[in-house]
Amino acid sequence: MKNYPSKAAVALTLLAGSMAAGLSAVPAPAERPEHTCGAGCSHHPEANGIQCADLPAGLPMSLCFTEDTDPAFVAEVTQRLTNLWLNGGMDGGLAYQLGARWNINGSGTQGQPLQIRWSVVPDGVSIPDELGSGIGSAPNNVNATLAARFGSLENGKNLLRQVFQRWSDLTGLSYVEVTDDGASWGSAGGSTRGDVRIAGRGLNVTNILAYNFFPNNGDMVLNSDANWGPSTNNYRYFRNIVAHEHGHGIGLEHVCPASTTKLMEPFIFTNVDGPQIDDIRGAQRHYGDNLEAASDALANAAIPTNAEGLTSYTNLSIDDNSDLDLWKIVATSGTKVSLTVIPQGGTYTAGPQTSACNTGTSVTASSIHNLKIDVLNSAGTVVLTQDLNGLGQAEAISNYEFSIAGTYYLRVSPVTTTNDLQLYSASLTITPVPAIPADLNGDGVVNAADLGVMLAAWGSSLASADINDDGIVDGNDLGLLLSSWTT
């Protein structure tokens, strides 16, 4: 069976009539997840009567509060304790709201990339009443509902694939779709079913759109009684439901204020598409960015997308005070490289979910770390450091020339010691040495070695030695070679 944390599920709620207009500081109804209380605590599930702190499984204590305690205070204290024990107290405080991250085959370290399998559960598998609402079990009907809502089952699955691809584009998560074997609901993931399984059933209400379990589970149940929205913007309404729920499935909590600026707010809206800055920061804190490697060793350095010319990157990050980002450059003598890194994120307000969901803490996401750029040789020795500007400002190296052919590395790292995440964009330009026609062996110089190549081809029509392309290797080519002699 899967490991169900004490907060088993989080539901995404629809505020009736607000889909098109969006939301602004709307009251969030108190959720009623399954609670596990410590010794001496009683559980009162009624709204505004929470008696125990809703802490994730594995934390060293449970807290008791009086019945008249403000739920906003309970949520804030709970989040701070979650931050303290799950993330060493250094996850940026209220900058993003994190539960436990996935731990699959030991890959449970903060900032480490992860591959997750996902599957759509066959119709007919029994889905129990996991919200405790007294509606009993019901057969899974997600396949039939996807087909009915989107024209075909494949159309519906394609929307799911788009959601997972977007999370992959923005984070160190990657996904593999597998065929689900129809094992009973709650069965552990594996080669024949997803770590994340997607099912559907009616919940006899329409204001709850879906619910999702937290790691190490991640399963999702879509409410087939609810409206999954119009086809506008490639079914953005539905895609935002799935993206939000899977946010819980990778360890993200709800976030306030409800200002329609963050995917993980408790209500559905469609003025933005998928994960936004706060959502990206939280997910990358858990799993790194989409160039993240299992370790920061030189052997895991990223290969630039373009061997020459400009490559632009967005939504990269230094995810803590020790993270490094590396690019590997294989250069010929005279190759030049330029790299500019610009902090991203801006300033916004975010905090834990409260009953009113109208407050948060100001986060200056663009000024978490002062970044620097290093150039390293093949042995990992620093040959250049660029750290001219301060917190929140860009750093750049321009047309740095590799005088000797070989393997080099560009490294971005934090100067500051804050154990928090800094988003940044990067522009990398590689300018190779212009080709020398007389450099017949391609080693970057014209010398005796090239003369040897020419003499071996003398009198032939060998194109690689025919510098003037007249169909024969002769004295004309020799003259061009000698005029280009460099050593």
Stockholm file with secondary structure:
# STOCKHOLM 1.0

chainA/1-487         MKNYPSKAAVALTLLAGSMAAGLSAVPAPAERPEHTCGAGCSHHPEANGIQCADLPAGLPMSLCFTEDTDPAFVAEVTQRLTNLWLNGGMDGGLAYQLGARWNINGSGTQGQPLQIRWSVVPDGVSIPDELGSGIGSAPNNVNATLAARFGSLENGKNLLRQVFQRWSDLTGLSYVEVTDDGASWGSAGGSTRGDVRIAGRGLNVTNILAYNFFPNNGDMVLNSDANWGPSTNNYRYFRNIVAHEHGHGIGLEHVCPASTTKLMEPFIFTNVDGPQIDDIRGAQRHYGDNLEAASDALANAAIPTNAEGLTSYTNLSIDDNSDLDLWKIVATSGTKVSLTVIPQGGTYTAGPQTSACNTGTSVTASSIHNLKIDVLNSAGTVVLTQDLNGLGQAEAISNYEFSIAGTYYLRVSPVTTTNDLQLYSASLTITPVPAIPADLNGDGVVNAADLGVMLAAWGSSLASADINDDGIVDGNDLGLLLSSWTT
#=GR chainA/1-487 SS CCCCCSSCCEEEECCTTCTTTCCSSCCCCCCCCCCCCCTTCCCCCSTTCCCBCCCCTTCSCCCBCCTTSCHHHHHHHHHHHHHHHHSTTCSCTTSSCBCCCCCSTTCCSTTCCEEEEEEECCTTCEECCTTCSSCCCEECCHHHHHHHHHSSHHHHHHHHHHHHHHHHHHSSEEEEECCCCCCCTTCCCBTTBCSEEEEEECCSCSSEEEEECCTTTCCEEEETTSCCCCSHHHHHHHHHHHHHHHHHHTTBCCEECCSSCCTTSSBCCCSSCSCCHHHHHHHHHHHCCTTCCSSCCGGGCBCCSSSSEEEEEEEEEECSSSCCEEEEEEECTTCEEEEEEEECCCEEEEEECCSSCCCCEEEEGGGSCCEEEEEECTTSCEEEEECCSCTTCCEEEEEEECSSCEEEEEEEEESSCCSSCEEEEEEEEEECCCCCTTCTTCSSSCSHHHHHHHHHTTTSCCGGGCTTCSSSCSHHHHHHHHHTCCC
#=GC SS_cons         CCCCCSSCCEEEECCTTCTTTCCSSCCCCCCCCCCCCCTTCCCCCSTTCCCBCCCCTTCSCCCBCCTTSCHHHHHHHHHHHHHHHHSTTCSCTTSSCBCCCCCSTTCCSTTCCEEEEEEECCTTCEECCTTCSSCCCEECCHHHHHHHHHSSHHHHHHHHHHHHHHHHHHSSEEEEECCCCCCCTTCCCBTTBCSEEEEEECCSCSSEEEEECCTTTCCEEEETTSCCCCSHHHHHHHHHHHHHHHHHHTTBCCEECCSSCCTTSSBCCCSSCSCCHHHHHHHHHHHCCTTCCSSCCGGGCBCCSSSSEEEEEEEEEECSSSCCEEEEEEECTTCEEEEEEEECCCEEEEEECCSSCCCCEEEEGGGSCCEEEEEECTTSCEEEEECCSCTTCCEEEEEEECSSCEEEEEEEEESSCCSSCEEEEEEEEEECCCCCTTCTTCSSSCSHHHHHHHHHTTTSCCGGGCTTCSSSCSHHHHHHHHHTCCC
//
